[in-house]
């Protein structure tokens, strides 16, 4: 009887041990995170990269510096955030106001960094150079400078207003002040030469006579020769289509020669760098700029709230205003981030979304509404006519 009990006890112990062993084996075969939601890893497969190319240094730095600073501010803000479950990294590079450098950087971003879009250009010529890389690789480029319809094409969008939109603001000013004749002067670079053909058409349609046309080297240190030729023609206003430093030099020469008519500069000067360059000699000069330049003078609106939010964040980080050029970068990066947030992660999907899925989008530059026919979609609702005053920019009356 005792032997039977011992055999039964031994059998029960063996059965218990077998059950425990099988149970442990089954539990260890379940993947550790099967029931838990997947979380993005630190690997590149879970990180989407956006390339940023700007002229932070060199002759165009007054434009490119606030763009670079805005990119770094956004890079800091999005760190650790998820966009449709993915991390986003901004790859920021300075092309030193050199178009060849910009092309080299763009090619590296495509081949090595595997970016899904590029935001950049700063200047027209740089944006044109980068656009060739974008088109060749079927990669969306969000350009920060005005481009012709031929350059824009299938994969290239711009966040600045078109030259026609900006120049219409000048036409409106001329008409409201009964100015019927103007002199035109521009730099001999890609941006400088882009404005006159459009202005000629607008001037003709609005019965405004162009009495003189002069151009200059944007790197020259004196433009009195051109202005001396213009003065005897007695224009009702002088229009300058250039960027600093050339735009600042001609503004100073204009003051020194005692012109008593308005000088109207392009939107490429509406930044802190231009104000510092011209100082008191530039007081009274008019320029097309952004509503960002005159925030305190704006009535309350959804647009003003957006402008103030960006301006306050930038001021807190850098102690100065982002101006319109910081706004171009802000809008350019946010267009791509919005596409990613809506589940579009490949270059082609992002391109398609911006063109046909974005709809009306309010940015700090203005309201955007892209389409297959319009890739320079920023409306004029973000523009303002400015005057240089002692305290900085003020609305032109």
ABEGO torsion letter per residue (X at the ends): XAAAAAAAAAAAAAAAAAAAAAAAAAAAABBAAAABBBBBBABAAABBBBBBBBBABEAAAAAAAAAAAAAAAAAAAABGBBBGGBBBBBBBBBAGGBAAAAAAAAAAAAAAAGBABBBEGGBAAAAAAAAAAAAAAGBBBBBABBBBAAAAEAABBBABBBAAAAAAAAAAAAAAAGBABBBBBBBABAAAAAAAAAAAAAAAAAGBBBABBBBBBAABABAAAAAAAAAAAGBABBBBBBBOAAAAAAAAAAAAAGBABBBBBBAAABBAAAAAAAEAAABGBBBBBBAAAAAAABBBBAAAAAAAAAAAAAAAAAGBBAEAAAAAAAAAAAAAAAAAAAGBABAAAAAAAAAAAAEBBBBAAEBBBBBAABABABBAAABBBBBBBAAEBBBBX
